[in-house]
Amino acid sequence: MEKKKLPPGIRQRANGRYEGRIKHNYRSYSVYADTITETKKKLAELKYRLEHGTFVEKSKITLDEWFSTWMEEYKKNSVKKGTYYNYWKYYNSMVKDRLGNQRLSDIRGEHIQRFYNSLTEKNYAQSSIKIVSAILNGCFKQAEINGIIEKNPVKLAILPKKGERIKKEAMTKEQQQVFMRYAEDSYLYNLFAVMLRTGLRSGEIRGLKFSDIDKSKGVLHIVRTLKYIEGIGYFEDTPKTKTSKRDIPLTEDVLHYLEAQKRYWNFNIETFGRYLFCNEKGEPLSRDRLQAEINRIVLRAKNDGIELGHITPHIFRHTFATRAIEAGMQPQILKTILGHSSLSMTMDLYSHVLPDVKSEEMQKISCAF
């Protein structure tokens, strides 16, 4: 039987696959594919990359080099600014020293698995390992699409078993009253009062401006979050998720504390786009400074023999949600106020409050029988 005539530069190997060869600057380069059409396409792509100086030999490119290319070419203009820098932060702190110098084509599933296991042994949070896994999966997936590797090794590894979730405890009514009493002399007193009444995230409340207070509509517009990146400084990003950009109804007491904050410092808070909650110089309030002030208040109470436990800005958010459910707020409404992306997230986080609420609701109808 007469052999099929092949295009110039393409031959069929013993295993049935096709090899395409091209010469550039006196060097030979090859591509491989299952069909003639696919081989011709890969040859054309290879020729283009060689002529435009974008070709990197598969056998030599490292994870560090490919990750940098992936971030600059595929992620920089497709994700939020904060997400982009977070990708780099996670990569540099958790991946670079362990896998960065390895050739991309040499990294196999067992290497990724060993990497996960080493992170677990060093007590990295399961949530952090999961984020790193998602980042690496996207990075290797693109390398596979581009033909740099044959198979994505991340898919061959198994994430460590999820440990028992540590519940973030909300403050009790008594604890929040004690905290606010000891915070009366704090320059962040109004911030704490607003957080307890709105459930705003730390970056959201630190990024508030006076222009976000809409008295005519009676709402507080949540349109940004304040972030800080080492070497970059402070910058404004869009809220965490699509549903995080929201309007929160203004109650009289929330408006009272916001107005009080406007007059707290001796400068005009409405000028130069200053943030409503800032330091004495009108500069952005850092996450660390907020936590330090909370710690100072907790320590003062402890010195008086009152134990409040470890309190973070996020505990205020949990406390607001707990009080809201206790007061009878419907989970669907709470979801929109908190800016959760799904109702299941709200229910999962605050399901511990619901048994007591259900019991109270059942008591209300007991008289009907």
Secondary structure, DSSP 8 states (H G I E B T S, - for coil): -------TTEEE-TTS-EEEEEEETTEEEEEEESSHHHHHHHHHHHHHHHHTT----TTT-BHHHHHHHHIIIIITTTS-HHHHHHHHHHIIIIIHHHHTTSBGGG--HHHHHHHHHHHHHTT--HHHHHHHHHHHHHHHHHHHHTTSSSS-GGGGS---------------HHHHHHHHHHTTT-TTHHHHHHHHHH---HHHHHT--GGGEETTTTEEEE--EEEEETTTEEEEE--SSGGGSEEEE--HHHHHHHHHHHTTSSS-TTGGG--SSB-TTS-B--HHHHHHHHHHHHHHHHHTT-------HHHHHHHHHHHHHHTT--HHHHHHHHT-S-HHHHHHHHTTTHHHHHHHHHHHHGGG-
